[in-house]
Structure formats: C-alpha cells, structure tokens
C-alpha cells in the first residue's frame, strides 16, 4: 500500500492541517438548528471525548452558529452507528458522526450485514491520527513469548473493533494463544475490566492510553505495550514493535490492511448525500476551529492530541486503501478474522 504508507509518514512528520480554507456558500445556514455528533461507542471513551471537544467549539465557526450536541449509539464496534449514518441520518449537515477507526477494515473483512460504504461518506476533517497499541497487564502474558506460552484474554466491544480483529489476525501469524472477551460498550469499560482482572489486555489508540492510564506505562507500571499497529512508529508513544515488522515477509500486506486505522484516528464525517454547500461550510468551520486558541487549549487541558488533517486528504486516503487492497490479501485476512 505505498501511496497510503507515504501519506501516513507525511502525517506523522508534519501535523499541519492541509487542504483547508474552503469558503462556505452563502446558502449554507445552520441558524436555529441543532447539530448532533453521533459516536458508535458508550460515553467516557476517546470517541466521546473528541466528540465533546468538537461540540464545544464547532458551532462558533458554522454559519448561524448552531448548538452542537453529542449522542451515543453503541453496538457492534461502531457498525450500528455506521449503518444508521448510511440509511437514517439527516443529510442536511445537522447529523454528523465520528467514524470508528476500523471502518474501512470492517468493510473489507466483514462486509455481511453492512449498509454503509466508507467511500461514499463525506469527510470533514481529522483531529488526530494515531497508532493502535496492544497492551497487556504486567505478568506472564506481557510479552509476545508469554502470549505464545499461555492463554491471554483480550477484551473488545465486538467483532467490528480493533480489539477483536487485530488479535484475531495476529494470533495465527505470530503463534499467540488468544481468547476473546467481547460486549464492552466503550474503551473506558474495557480498561476498567483490565483494572479488575477480568481480562489481560486490549487494543486502544495511543491517545486512549495516554489520556486514561498514563501511570500504567511508567517503569514497573501496571501494564506493558507489547505491539503497535500502524505504518510507522507513533512519535509520542513508548517503543513497541510494529505488527508489520513482526510477521513473515509474505504476511506484511495483511498487517498493512490495518494502516487505515491510524489514518482515520478521530475524524468527523457526514452522510453521503450532504449537499455541497453544507459540506463546504462544515469543512471550512472545522479548519478554522483547528487553529482556534480556545479549541487548542481545551484539547491540551483534556490531554487530547491534535494532529489535524483535512477532509479532502482523508477522503483520498480511504479511496486509496480500497484500490490498494488486493482480493487475495482480503480473502486471507477474512479467513483469519472470522
């Protein structure tokens, strides 16, 4: 996936917002309306935190300065919300959503029961791109060798989540003994389950770990980052090997399927049929918000990293991911993650 890989490298080296500066059409007006940002997970996790951050500031930069609220619609690792975005959400610019970072991977590997096509959604912008980290409680399973020697219980929200798909694919490639525990509604619930000893580990974006449990990764802390998933190492995270560097050479394209997880990060999108004027207004507002001092200050106070990217750049990267994923690689990945 060379084009996507080059795009990711550029993002991690330079966090500048590209492709912005669109001028909203005069017909776009949100005055008197309420904009709802939907998330596909429960409250308290990183999707909710970024959604709340957007809700606190985006309205100031939209024509008519509408109120902006957040609504949770959990289920199936975010798939339920994506299906709703495809068939139920209003396309007048007042229904927006934060797509799960697994959206493209889910569509490629588990297409049954999906009403959405990630290529058809309209993307407003990305707040952060980040690798996913496989973290395990310190103990006999907190290494690749340990997970090969004994059963490791990994928690997730469901089959459409990183917490399920990445271990399901990596376990046979690396010889790991993994047991899946699903049904959690948010990253917060999963991490609490680790705290309580219900599970041994889970996979979350680095921002989730940094925001929720920074003390875990101190020397002799509670947990260990064993693997990270992405095209290149995350510049702000602990040193952990990339999944693509651990698998056999002929398996690297399989690991590459998950690069879009980092690309999507925590983004904002609209239904496919949103009109051009409203989309331009939303993108222009997102671009202006990204450099607003109040927005940046709240993100910093909430320990939310900002690596902004335009909706146009995200749209292009998603389209490239589908072009670059060969049918043979997809079939192999499907066989491993069912």
C-alpha positions as CSV (number, residue, x, y, z in Angstrom):
1,X,0.0,0.0,0.0
2,X,2.7,2.5,-1.0
3,X,0.6,5.6,-1.5
4,X,-1.2,5.2,1.8
5,X,2.1,4.5,3.6
6,X,3.7,7.7,2.2
7,X,0.6,9.7,3.2
8,X,0.9,8.3,6.8
9,X,4.6,9.1,7.0
10,X,3.9,12.7,6.0
11,X,1.1,13.0,8.6
12,X,3.3,11.8,11.4
13,X,6.2,14.0,10.4
14,X,4.2,17.2,9.9
15,X,1.0,17.8,11.8
16,X,-0.2,20.7,9.6
17,X,-3.8,20.9,8.5
18,X,-3.9,20.6,4.7
19,X,-6.5,21.3,2.1
20,X,-8.5,23.7,4.2
21,X,-9.6,27.2,3.7
22,X,-12.8,26.5,1.7
23,X,-15.3,29.3,1.6
24,X,-18.8,28.3,2.6
25,X,-21.5,29.0,0.1
26,X,-23.9,31.8,1.2
27,X,-26.8,29.3,1.1
28,X,-25.4,27.2,4.0
29,X,-27.0,28.4,7.2
30,X,-27.4,26.5,10.4
31,X,-29.1,29.3,12.4
32,X,-31.7,27.9,14.8
33,X,-30.7,24.3,14.2
34,X,-29.0,21.8,16.4
35,X,-26.1,19.8,15.0
36,X,-25.8,16.3,16.5
37,X,-22.5,14.4,16.5
38,X,-23.0,10.7,16.8
39,X,-20.5,8.2,18.3
40,X,-20.7,4.4,17.9
41,X,-19.5,3.7,21.5
42,X,-20.5,4.5,25.0
43,X,-19.7,7.6,26.9
44,X,-16.4,8.2,28.6
45,X,-14.0,6.9,26.0
46,X,-11.9,8.7,23.5
47,X,-14.6,8.9,20.8
48,X,-16.8,10.7,23.3
49,X,-14.0,13.0,24.5
50,X,-13.2,14.1,20.9
51,X,-16.9,14.5,20.1
52,X,-17.4,16.7,23.2
53,X,-14.4,18.8,22.2
54,X,-15.9,19.3,18.7
55,X,-19.3,20.1,20.2
56,X,-17.9,22.8,22.5
57,X,-16.3,24.7,19.6
58,X,-17.5,23.8,16.1
59,X,-20.8,25.7,16.3
60,X,-18.9,29.0,16.6
61,X,-17.4,28.5,13.2
62,X,-20.5,27.5,11.3
63,X,-23.0,29.9,9.5
64,X,-25.7,30.8,12.0
65,X,-23.7,29.4,15.0
66,X,-25.9,26.4,15.8
67,X,-25.9,24.4,19.0
68,X,-23.9,21.2,18.8
69,X,-24.6,18.1,20.9
70,X,-23.3,14.6,21.2
71,X,-25.3,11.4,21.0
72,X,-24.1,7.8,21.7
73,X,-25.3,4.9,19.6
74,X,-23.2,1.9,20.6
75,X,-23.2,-1.5,19.1
76,X,-21.0,-3.9,17.1
77,X,-17.8,-2.0,17.4
78,X,-19.4,1.1,15.9
79,X,-21.1,-0.8,13.0
80,X,-24.6,0.0,14.2
81,X,-23.9,3.7,14.0
82,X,-22.3,3.5,10.6
83,X,-25.4,1.7,9.2
84,X,-27.5,4.4,10.7
85,X,-25.3,7.0,9.0
86,X,-25.9,5.3,5.7
87,X,-29.7,4.9,5.9
88,X,-31.2,7.1,8.7
89,X,-29.2,10.2,9.5
90,X,-30.3,13.5,8.1
91,X,-28.2,14.8,5.2
92,X,-28.8,18.5,5.8
93,X,-25.5,18.9,7.7
94,X,-27.1,18.6,11.1
95,X,-26.3,14.9,11.6
96,X,-22.5,14.2,11.8
97,X,-20.5,11.3,13.2
98,X,-17.1,10.2,14.3
99,X,-16.4,7.1,12.3
100,X,-14.8,4.1,14.1
101,X,-11.1,3.8,13.1
102,X,-11.9,0.3,12.0
103,X,-14.5,1.4,9.5
104,X,-12.5,0.5,6.3
105,X,-11.1,-2.7,7.7
106,X,-14.5,-3.9,8.8
107,X,-15.9,-3.2,5.3
108,X,-13.1,-5.1,3.7
109,X,-13.1,-8.1,6.0
110,X,-16.6,-8.4,7.4
111,X,-19.0,-7.0,4.8
112,X,-22.0,-9.1,5.7
113,X,-24.8,-7.0,7.3
114,X,-23.2,-3.7,6.4
115,X,-25.4,-0.9,5.0
116,X,-22.6,1.6,4.6
117,X,-19.8,2.2,2.1
118,X,-16.9,4.2,3.6
119,X,-16.1,5.6,0.2
120,X,-19.4,7.3,-0.1
121,X,-19.4,9.2,3.2
122,X,-18.2,12.8,3.1
123,X,-15.3,13.7,5.4
124,X,-15.0,17.0,7.2
125,X,-11.6,16.6,8.9
126,X,-9.4,14.6,11.3
127,X,-8.4,15.7,14.7
128,X,-5.7,13.1,15.3
129,X,-4.1,10.1,13.6
130,X,-2.7,7.6,16.0
131,X,-1.4,4.0,16.1
132,X,-3.2,1.3,18.0
133,X,-1.4,-0.2,20.9
134,X,-1.8,-3.8,22.1
135,X,-1.4,-3.5,25.9
136,X,-1.3,-6.4,28.4
137,X,-1.2,-6.3,32.2
138,X,2.3,-6.9,33.5
139,X,2.8,-10.5,34.3
140,X,3.3,-13.9,32.5
141,X,1.5,-12.7,29.3
142,X,3.0,-9.3,28.9
143,X,5.3,-10.3,26.1
144,X,4.9,-12.0,22.7
145,X,6.7,-15.0,24.2
146,X,4.3,-15.0,27.1
147,X,1.3,-14.9,24.9
148,X,2.6,-17.8,22.9
149,X,3.0,-19.9,26.1
150,X,-0.3,-19.3,27.8
151,X,-3.9,-18.1,27.1
152,X,-4.3,-14.4,27.1
153,X,-7.8,-12.9,27.5
154,X,-8.3,-9.9,25.2
155,X,-11.3,-7.5,25.6
156,X,-13.2,-5.7,22.9
157,X,-16.5,-4.1,22.0
158,X,-17.2,-6.6,19.3
159,X,-16.1,-8.2,16.0
160,X,-16.0,-4.8,14.3
161,X,-13.4,-3.4,16.7
162,X,-9.6,-3.3,16.7
163,X,-9.8,-5.2,20.0
164,X,-11.2,-8.2,18.2
165,X,-9.9,-8.0,14.6
166,X,-6.2,-7.3,15.2
167,X,-5.7,-10.2,17.7
168,X,-7.8,-12.5,15.6
169,X,-5.4,-11.8,12.6
170,X,-2.2,-11.6,14.6
171,X,-2.7,-14.7,16.7
172,X,-2.2,-17.3,14.0
173,X,0.5,-15.2,12.3
174,X,2.6,-15.0,15.5
175,X,1.5,-18.2,17.2
176,X,-0.3,-16.5,20.1
177,X,-2.9,-18.2,22.3
178,X,-5.7,-15.6,22.4
179,X,-9.2,-15.8,24.0
180,X,-11.6,-13.1,23.0
181,X,-14.0,-11.4,25.5
182,X,-16.5,-9.1,23.8
183,X,-19.5,-7.0,24.6
184,X,-18.0,-3.9,26.2
185,X,-19.5,-0.6,25.2
186,X,-16.5,1.7,25.4
187,X,-12.8,1.8,25.9
188,X,-13.4,3.0,29.4
189,X,-15.3,-0.2,30.3
190,X,-12.6,-2.4,28.7
191,X,-9.8,-0.6,30.6
192,X,-11.8,-0.9,33.9
193,X,-12.1,-4.7,33.1
194,X,-8.3,-4.8,32.9
195,X,-8.1,-3.0,36.2
196,X,-10.3,-5.6,37.8
197,X,-8.5,-8.6,36.3
198,X,-11.5,-9.7,34.1
199,X,-9.2,-9.6,31.1
200,X,-5.5,-9.5,30.5
201,X,-5.4,-6.8,27.8
202,X,-6.9,-4.9,24.9
203,X,-6.0,-2.7,22.0
204,X,-6.7,1.0,22.0
205,X,-5.4,4.0,20.2
206,X,-2.4,5.5,21.9
207,X,-4.4,8.6,22.8
208,X,-6.8,6.5,24.9
209,X,-4.0,5.0,26.9
210,X,-2.3,8.4,27.3
211,X,-5.4,10.1,28.4
212,X,-6.8,7.4,30.7
213,X,-3.9,5.5,32.3
214,X,-0.5,7.3,31.8
215,X,0.9,5.9,35.0
216,X,0.5,2.3,33.7
217,X,3.5,2.8,31.4
218,X,6.0,4.0,34.0
219,X,8.9,1.7,34.8
220,X,7.4,-1.4,36.6
221,X,3.9,0.0,36.0
222,X,0.7,-1.9,35.7
223,X,0.8,-2.7,32.0
224,X,3.1,-3.2,29.1
225,X,2.7,-2.1,25.4
226,X,3.6,-5.2,23.5
227,X,2.8,-4.4,19.9
228,X,1.7,-1.2,18.0
229,X,-0.2,-1.3,14.7
230,X,0.5,1.3,12.1
231,X,2.6,2.2,9.1
232,X,5.4,3.8,11.1
233,X,6.1,4.1,14.9
234,X,4.0,6.6,16.8
235,X,6.3,9.5,17.7
236,X,4.7,10.2,21.1
237,X,4.3,6.6,22.3
238,X,6.6,4.1,24.1
239,X,8.8,2.0,22.0
240,X,7.0,-1.2,20.9
241,X,7.5,-3.2,17.7
242,X,5.2,-2.7,14.8
243,X,3.0,-5.6,13.9
244,X,4.1,-5.3,10.2
245,X,7.7,-5.9,11.4
246,X,6.9,-9.0,13.4
247,X,5.1,-11.0,10.8
248,X,6.7,-13.0,8.0
249,X,7.5,-11.1,4.8
250,X,4.6,-12.6,2.9
251,X,2.2,-11.6,5.7
252,X,3.2,-7.9,5.7
253,X,0.3,-7.0,3.3
254,X,-2.1,-8.4,5.9
255,X,-0.8,-6.2,8.6
256,X,-0.9,-3.3,6.1
257,X,-4.7,-3.6,5.9
258,X,-4.9,-2.0,9.3
259,X,-3.0,1.2,8.3
260,X,-6.3,3.0,7.8
261,X,-7.0,2.7,11.5
262,X,-4.3,5.3,12.1
263,X,-5.4,7.4,9.1
264,X,-9.0,7.7,10.5
265,X,-8.0,8.4,14.0
266,X,-10.6,10.6,15.5
267,X,-12.4,12.2,12.5
268,X,-15.6,13.9,11.7
269,X,-17.9,12.9,8.8
270,X,-21.3,13.4,7.3
271,X,-23.8,11.2,5.4
272,X,-23.1,10.6,1.7
273,X,-25.8,12.8,0.4
274,X,-25.0,16.0,2.3
275,X,-25.1,18.9,-0.2
276,X,-22.0,20.7,-1.5
277,X,-22.8,24.0,0.3
278,X,-23.3,22.4,3.7
279,X,-20.2,20.2,3.3
280,X,-18.1,23.3,2.3
281,X,-19.4,25.1,5.4
282,X,-18.6,22.2,7.7
283,X,-15.1,21.8,6.3
284,X,-14.4,25.5,6.5
285,X,-15.6,25.6,10.1
286,X,-13.5,22.6,11.0
287,X,-10.4,24.2,9.5
288,X,-11.0,27.4,11.4
289,X,-11.7,25.6,14.6
290,X,-8.4,23.6,14.4
291,X,-6.3,26.7,15.0
292,X,-8.7,28.4,17.4
293,X,-6.8,29.1,20.7
294,X,-9.8,28.1,22.9
295,X,-10.1,24.8,21.0
296,X,-6.4,24.1,21.2
297,X,-6.4,25.0,24.9
298,X,-9.3,22.6,25.8
299,X,-7.7,19.8,23.8
300,X,-4.4,20.3,25.8
301,X,-6.3,20.5,29.1
302,X,-8.1,17.3,28.3
303,X,-4.9,15.5,27.2
304,X,-6.2,15.1,23.7
305,X,-3.6,15.1,21.0
306,X,-4.2,17.2,17.8
307,X,-2.7,16.1,14.5
308,X,-5.2,17.7,12.2
309,X,-5.8,16.7,8.6
310,X,-8.4,17.9,6.1
311,X,-11.4,16.1,5.0
312,X,-10.2,16.0,1.4
313,X,-7.0,14.3,2.4
314,X,-8.8,11.7,4.5
315,X,-11.3,11.1,1.6
316,X,-8.3,10.4,-0.8
317,X,-6.6,8.1,1.7
318,X,-9.7,6.0,2.2
319,X,-10.3,5.7,-1.6
320,X,-6.6,4.6,-2.0
321,X,-7.0,2.0,0.7
322,X,-9.7,0.2,-1.3
323,X,-7.7,0.4,-4.5
324,X,-4.5,-1.0,-2.8
325,X,-6.2,-3.9,-1.0
326,X,-5.8,-6.9,-3.3
327,X,-8.6,-9.5,-3.3
328,X,-6.1,-12.2,-2.3
329,X,-5.0,-10.3,0.8
330,X,-8.6,-9.5,1.7
331,X,-9.5,-13.2,1.4
332,X,-6.6,-14.3,3.6
333,X,-7.5,-11.7,6.2
334,X,-11.1,-12.7,6.1
335,X,-10.2,-16.3,6.8
336,X,-8.2,-15.4,9.8
337,X,-10.6,-13.0,11.4
338,X,-13.9,-14.9,11.1
